[in-house]
């Protein structure tokens, strides 16, 4: 081992090490904790300024303990740069502390201006030390500035009132650290070297660790409760969807509902399930998650209230729009409804800003479209019904736009052309097999599900 002073004996080196080992341990601990906190500050979904400044504060504080250790002085040859670096570390450490206190709310509404003003003289001392070397007047100025700012911080902390338990615990940690730092700086300004401030800083970090641990436990408990509530919401939403379409001589209906999250804004219903008639409704609420799911429940009620108009798609949508308008918190709903009548071999169809229904007949795909404005957006919305003849062997596909807009890793959407080909290729599958094939193909295409997905297939046959 190289020593800056080769005349020192082994016992003297060991004595210096034993004197410094506690501070070296604290320096390493503070630096390690600072690096972990820095990683969390940047890896969080949103940059955490308070954690960043605390991390920088801890890292610089830990490095200062190492720089000022007697053991490092033995290993590094004396130089202007090294002596300036050791002294200037004292002036650099308080700067991130000021911005931490500002981010934590201890400096009031003008915290950013106050932190910047406090940082300027310390930054000046740091730069001056590198230009002119260590000076006694720089050291004295530093002590006086630290004493003044610590006293101001104590006064500001006492003036602030907060019922928050974590705030009170952190404030106590800061008070202990400030008391230790104040004691050190006052005595050092008077020419007495006593260095107990790192113990106060360790206590301060311990209070922050305690608060972080309790908040983590509380977050885990909240997350558990939220998961339970989401599961209840998922079951409730699943219950509002109709059971499987009853056995019919004319209609074979299959449905698949694939939410993006636990709950979703897609919805479908069978308003008529007779032997001669079928009424199929599909809807898509804007947005995702719980808000969209709540609106989907309202769509269920709106559709139920219009069962008297189930044979008239336009009238049904007009009635649903009347019920929903003004009650969806600015969210809108797209919908499509088809009424199939085996007695007259016709379909009646109307939609509200929804993707067109697709009719597969003899290998050809025919879009069926009669769109009006989205539901719940305008009170004056009107809708029209289109009537179309149906033939035995026809297959009808209703779907939400999550199918068309599903994107692969290259950002290419699935689109209507692929859906058309997929529907054509499903001609020899049953309705249940066809919806499973569509869902499977879409999931293989898309690298991630970015929207709710609902599919209805209805096969028509004459008795």
N, C-alpha and C positions, 0 to 999 in steps of 0.2 A: 504494500500500500504506500502510495506517495504521500508524504507530509510536507505542507508548506514550510513548517519549521522542523527540520530534521533533528534538532537538539532535544525535542520533547521525548521523555521516556514513555515506555509502555504504560506505566502506572498513571502518568498524567493523562494520556489519551483515554485510558479506561475511566478515569475520574470525570473527564469531560463528557464521555459518552453517557455515563450514569446520570450526570446532571441534565443531559439533553434528552434522554430516551423517552421520558413522558411526553415532551413536546413533539418529538419526532413521531411518536405513535399518534398523537392528536392530529398532527399535520397530515399524516398519511390517511387517517380516518376521515378528516374533513374533505380532503381532496377526492377520495373514493366516493363519498356520499354526494359531493358536488357533481362528479361525472355522471353518476346514476341519475341524479335529478335533472341534469342537462339533457340526458337522453330522453327522459320522460317528457320534458318540456317540448322537444321537437317531434317526438313520436306520437304525441296526443293528437286526436282528430283536429283540435284547435290549439294553436300555439299558446302556451301558458307563460305569459310575461312574468308573473310573480315567481313561478318556479325557475324560470331562466335566470332572473337576477339573484335569487337565493343560491342557485347552483354556482354562479360566477363568484358570488360573495364567499361561499364555502371553499371553492378551489383556490382563490387568491389568498384567503386567510390561511389555508393549509400550506400553501407554497411559501408564504411569508415565514411560517414557523420553521420550515426547513432552511430557508435562506439565512435566517438569523441564528441558526444553531451554531454552537461552537465547533461541533464536529465537522460541519461543512467548511468552516473557516480554516480548519487544519488541512483539509484536502485540496482546497483551491488556492493557488498562489496569489498573494496580494496584488491587486491591480486597481486602477481608477474605475474601470468598468464594474468590477465585482463589488467594490465598496459602494459605488453609486447605486447599483442594482439592489443591494441589501437595504440601503437606507430608503430608496424610493418606493420599495414595496409597502412601507408604512403609509405612504400617501395615496397609493392606488387602491388599497383594500376598501376604504370607506365609500368609494364611488358607487359600486354596485349595491352597497347597503342602502344608500339613499333611494335608489330607484326601486329596490325591494320594498322599502317602507311606503313609497308612493303607490306601488302596485297593490300592496296589502291594504291601502286605505288609511294609513296612519298619518298622512300629511294633509288630509282634507281635500277640498275641491281644487285647490291650486297646487296639488301635489307635484305635478310634472314640472311646473316652473320652479317650485321650491327645491326639488331634487337637482334640477339643472344648475341653479344658482349655488347650491351647496357643493356641487361637484367641481365647479370651475376653479376655486382656489386650490383644491387638492390636486387637480390635474396640473395646475401651474407649478405647484411644489414638486410634482413628479418630473416634469420637464426640466425645471430649473436645476434639480439635483444631477440630471444627466449632463447638463451643460457646464455647471460650476462645481460639481462634486458635493459631497455631504457638508453641510454648514450647520453650526449650532443654532443660528437664527431660523433656519428652515425647520429644525426639530422643535424649537420652542413655538413657532407659529403653528405647526401641526398639532401640538398638544393643546394649545389654546383654542384652535378651531374645533378639535374633537370635543373638548370639554363644553364649549358653547353649544354645539349641535346636539350633544347627548342631553344636556340640560333642557334644551328646547324640545327634544323628543319626549322626555319624561313629562314635561308640562302638557304637551299636545296629547300624549297617551292618557293622562289623567282627565283631561277635558272631554275626551271622547267617551260617550256612553253607548253601550251596545248590550242587548240582552243575549246575544249569541254566545253560547258557552265556549265554542272554539276560539272566538275572538278574545275572550277573557283569558283563556289558557295561553294563547300566543302572546298576549299583552304582558302576562306575568313572566313568560320566558324572556321577552325583550327587556323587561324591567330588571331582571337579574343580570342579563348580559350588560346592559347599560351601567348598572351599579358597579360591576367588576371593571368595565372599561374606564369608567369615570375615576374609580379609585386608582387604577394604574396610571392614567394620564396626569392626574393631579400630582401624585407623588413623583413621577418622572419629570414633570415640569419644575418641581422643586429640587431636582437633582438626586432623588432616591430611586434606584432601579428595583422595582418589584413587579413581577410578571405573572399575574393570576387571571388576566383577561381571558385566555383560552378556556379556562374552566367555565367561565360565564357563557362563552360562546357554545361550549359543549352542552350546557344546560338548555340554551336557546334552541339548538338543533334537536335536543331530546323532546322538547315541548312540541316542536313542529312534527317530529316523527310520531308522537302520540296522537296528535290531531289527524295526521294523515292516516294512521291505522284505524282510528275510530270512524273516520269518514269512509274508509274503504269497506269496513264492516257494515256501516249503515247503507252504503251503495249496494252491497251484495244483498242485504235484506230487502231493500227497495226493488232490486232486480228480480228477486224471487217472488215478491208479491205481484210485481208487474207481469211476470210469466204466468202466474196463476190466473190473474185477471184476463190476460190474453187468451188463455186456454178456455176460460168460461165464455169469452166473447166469440171464440172460434166455434164452440159447440152451439151457441145461440144462433150464430149466422148459418151454420150448417143445417140447423133445425128449420130455418125459414125457407130453405130450398125444398122443392117438392120431392116426394118419393118417386120411384121409377114410374114411368108412364104405364098405366094399366094395360092388360092384354086387350088387343083390338084386332078385328079382322082386316082393317084397312090401314092402320098406322102402326109402324114400329119406330119408336123414338128412343134415342140414346143421348145422354148428356154427360159432359165432363167439365168439372169446375176445378181449376188449378190456380189458387191464389198465389201472388208473389210473396206475401207475408202471411202471418197467422190469420189475419182477416183481410177482406178485400172489398172492392167496390163493384165487382161484377155480380150480376143477378140473373136468374132465369126462373120462369114459372110456367105451369101448364094451366091456363085459365079454363079450358074445355078439354075433357078427356072422355068423350063419348065414342060409341061405335061408328057413328056417321060423321062426326065433326071433331076437330082438334084445334085448339087455340094455343099457340106457342109464343111466349114473350121472352126477349133477351134484352138486357140493359147493361150499361157501363157508366159508372159514376166517375167523374174526373178526380184525379188524385189517387192516393193509395192509403192503405192502413186503416186505422180506427175511424178517422173522419169520413172516409169514403164508405166504410162498412155501415156507419150510422145512417148515411143517406140511402144506402142500399135497402136498409130496413124500411125507410120511408117509401121507397119505390114499391116495396112489397105491399104496404098498406094502400098506396095510391092505386095499384093495379087491382087489388081486391075490391076496392070501392067502386071500380068500373066494370065489374063482371056483367052487369046488365047490357053493356055495350060490347061484349066479347065477340059478337058476330060482325061488328062494324069497326075495323081497325082505326080509321081516322077519328071516329067519335071516342074510342077508347083512349087514344093518345091525347086528344084535346082535354078529356076529363082528367087524365093523369097530370098534364101540365098545369091545370087549374089547381089541383091539390098541392103540387110541389112548389109552384112559384111563390117566392118569398119565404120559403121554409128550409132552404138548403145552404144558407150561409155562403152565397155566391158560387157554390159549386153547381155544375150542370150535369145533365144526364143525357146520354144518347140511348136510343132504344129502337127495337124493331119488333113488329108483331105480325104474325101470319095466322089467318083463319082458314083452315082447310075443311072443305065440305065434300064428302064422298057422294052424297045424294045428288049433287049437281055437278060433280067433277070439276070444281073450280076452287081457286084460292083467292083470298082477298088479303092485300098486304099494304102496310103503311109503316113509315119509319121516321125517326127524329134524329137527323144527322148521324145515322149509323151506317157502317159498311153494308153494301148490298147483300141480300140473300142470294145464294147460288143454287140454281136448279140444274141437276145432272139428269139429262134425258138422252138415251140412245148414244151415250159416249160423248155428247156435246154438253158444255157448261154454259148456261144462260144466266146472266146477272138479272135479278129482279130488284128494281130500285124505284122507290117513290118517297123521296126524302123531304122533310120539313125542317124547321129549326129545332135545335136541341131543347129538351125538356127543362123546365125550371128557370130558364133564362129570361123569357119574355112572356108577359101576360097575353099578348095579342097573337101568339103563335097559332097557326092553323095547319091542318094536315089533310091530305087526300088519300083515297084508297084506290089501288090499282087491282083490277080483277084479271085472273089469268086462268086458262083451262089447264087441268092437270090430267095426266095419263098414268095408267098402271105401270109401275116400275120407276116412277119418278123418285128422285132423292133430293131432299132440300137440306141446305147447310146454312145455319145461323151461327154467327161467331162474333167475338169482340175484337177490337183492333189490336189487342196484344198479340194476336196470331200474325197479322200482316207486318207489324212493326218489330217483331223479334229479329235481332241482329246477330250476325256471326262475329268472329274475332276481327274480321276486316271491316266491320261496320256496315256490311251489306244487309239490308232488310229482307225478310222472307218474301214479302210481296204477294200480290194477287196472282201473278202468272204461275208461281210455284204452287200456290194453293189450288189453282185450277187444275194443274197437272196431277197434283196429289189426289184431288177429288175424283178425277177421271180414273186414276189407277186403283181407286177403292171400289170401283163399280161391282166387283165380284165378291166383296166382303159384306158381312152383315153390318147393320148400323153400329152395333157395339164394337165390332172389330175395326170398323172404319174410324170411329172417334179415337180409339186407342192408337191406331196407326198414325193419325194426324198428330196427336200429342207426342208420340214417340219420335216422329220425324222432326217435329219442331224443337224438341229438347236436344236432339242430336245436332241440329243446325245452330242453335243459339248457345253461346258460351256462358250466358247468364240470363236468368229470367228478370226482365226489367219492367214487366207489366203483368197484371192479372190476365188470366186466359180462361175463356168459357166457350164451349162448342156444343151445339145441338145438331143432330142429324135425324131427319124424319124420312122414312121410306113409306111410300104410298102404293097400295095395291088394291085392285078391285076384288071383291069377294068371289 
